[in-house]
Each structure stands twice: as structure tokens, then as C-alpha cells.
Amino acid sequence: MVQLFSFHQLQVLKVINHEAISAAKAGIEGFARSAAATYAKDNLRVNVISSIMDSNMSQKILSTEASREVSKNMHPISKIGDSDDILPVIKWLLSPEAKWVTGQTIHVDGGLSTVKPR
């Protein structure tokens, strides 16, 4: 199982009043760690991908050319990710090559998670 969520964009942009989103996303990470420990004996792996990408869910954040440019420039790899950037990681996590990876949150965010909030 691979769960997706975007967390670091909200931290870096300092979105006001995002407590509910933050709590829900922390819950996803906690669920993944707990489920990974519980179901490892059944040969099930559970991981999370933390990312921000151009999608229906990010339309509000990326709605103007100015906001897209700001977002792009915040990423050390100066681009806004898309599904083509995330898909190889999902495929790898679901493959036998990742058989020893479980309970992890993997940041696929163009380096955004390495940037301190401003």
C-alpha cells in the first residue's frame, strides 16, 4: 500500500489555519507506521509518499501564474512536480525490489522538504 499526501508545501508557504489538514496528514503517517508493523507478518508493506505536484488537489495553491512561479522557485529543483515524477517511486515501492521498505514516509518533492520555512 502506498499513500500520498502533500505536507511540506503548506509548511513552507506558512498557510494559515491548516491545523485540520496537518493533523490528518500526521494521522496518515502514524497509520502507515502502525499498519506496517502490524501487517508485516502477512507480507504487506505500507508506505507514504509526501509530495506536492500539479494536480486537481493543488489547483487552488497553483491557480495563478504568479503562485506557480513562487512555488517553482521554492523547490531546489526548480519545477513543480507532476504524476510522471511520482509514478516511478510508486512503482518501485510496489515492486519486489522494495521488499524491505515499510512504514516509511518518502519525500518526492524536488527537494522542498530540505528547505526551512521562511
Legacy VTK file of the C-alpha trace (Angstrom):
# vtk DataFile Version 3.0
C-alpha trace
ASCII
DATASET POLYDATA
POINTS 118 float
0.000 0.000 0.000
1.250 3.457 -0.898
-0.476 6.547 0.487
0.079 10.005 -0.980
-0.093 13.393 0.688
1.404 16.866 0.367
2.696 18.337 3.581
5.813 20.414 3.112
4.298 22.910 0.710
1.959 24.016 3.489
4.835 24.327 5.951
6.999 26.388 3.643
4.158 28.628 2.459
3.002 29.138 6.062
-0.627 28.507 5.208
-2.759 29.945 7.992
-5.254 27.725 9.847
-4.212 24.432 8.336
-4.373 22.555 11.654
-7.000 20.066 10.456
-5.012 19.237 7.328
-1.807 18.934 9.335
-3.456 16.650 11.901
-4.970 14.458 9.179
-1.640 14.098 7.420
0.135 13.258 10.672
-2.564 10.626 11.138
-1.747 9.146 7.729
1.919 8.866 8.688
1.031 7.293 12.038
-1.395 4.886 10.379
1.273 3.822 7.887
3.852 3.154 10.613
1.382 1.211 12.753
-0.071 -0.754 9.842
3.434 -1.556 8.606
4.316 -3.063 11.982
1.009 -4.914 12.311
0.833 -6.419 8.832
4.498 -7.103 8.080
3.957 -10.689 9.243
1.381 -11.022 6.433
3.922 -9.786 3.880
2.111 -6.454 3.462
4.068 -3.215 3.243
2.659 0.252 3.915
4.459 3.458 2.937
3.648 7.129 2.385
4.828 9.466 -0.352
4.881 13.113 0.689
4.790 15.349 -2.340
3.335 18.421 -3.944
2.502 18.137 -7.588
0.403 19.766 -10.229
-2.969 18.063 -9.797
-6.639 18.760 -9.151
-5.905 18.909 -5.412
-3.269 21.634 -5.810
-5.246 23.838 -8.206
-6.098 26.377 -5.503
-2.460 26.783 -4.463
-1.244 26.888 -8.075
-4.152 28.875 -9.553
-2.202 31.843 -10.923
0.974 32.150 -12.933
2.482 34.170 -10.067
1.729 31.445 -7.494
3.102 28.790 -9.863
6.310 30.789 -10.255
6.671 31.249 -6.477
6.111 27.525 -5.912
8.547 26.559 -8.655
11.237 28.828 -7.234
10.813 27.399 -3.721
11.890 23.948 -4.917
15.666 23.386 -5.089
14.896 21.526 -8.334
13.111 24.472 -9.935
9.945 22.846 -11.195
6.524 21.833 -9.994
6.292 18.074 -9.963
3.641 16.068 -11.732
2.453 12.481 -11.760
5.356 11.476 -14.028
7.733 12.476 -11.213
5.882 10.455 -8.566
4.938 7.348 -10.552
8.437 5.768 -10.680
8.652 5.906 -6.881
5.200 4.335 -6.508
6.153 1.586 -8.964
9.369 0.938 -7.056
7.595 0.813 -3.681
5.102 -1.704 -5.063
7.825 -3.824 -6.667
9.728 -6.765 -5.149
12.857 -4.566 -5.194
11.409 -2.611 -2.245
10.531 -5.734 -0.259
12.376 -4.458 2.835
10.839 -0.966 2.812
7.815 -0.465 5.047
6.464 2.155 7.437
8.346 4.944 5.688
7.450 8.431 4.542
9.348 9.192 1.356
9.565 12.810 0.238
9.318 13.191 -3.532
9.194 16.957 -3.691
12.066 18.359 -5.728
13.993 18.985 -2.516
11.290 21.186 -0.954
11.393 19.196 2.301
15.045 20.231 2.699
14.138 23.937 2.800
13.419 25.590 6.147
10.159 27.551 6.415
10.632 31.239 5.723
LINES 1 119
118 0 1 2 3 4 5 6 7 8 9 10 11 12 13 14 15 16 17 18 19 20 21 22 23 24 25 26 27 28 29 30 31 32 33 34 35 36 37 38 39 40 41 42 43 44 45 46 47 48 49 50 51 52 53 54 55 56 57 58 59 60 61 62 63 64 65 66 67 68 69 70 71 72 73 74 75 76 77 78 79 80 81 82 83 84 85 86 87 88 89 90 91 92 93 94 95 96 97 98 99 100 101 102 103 104 105 106 107 108 109 110 111 112 113 114 115 116 117
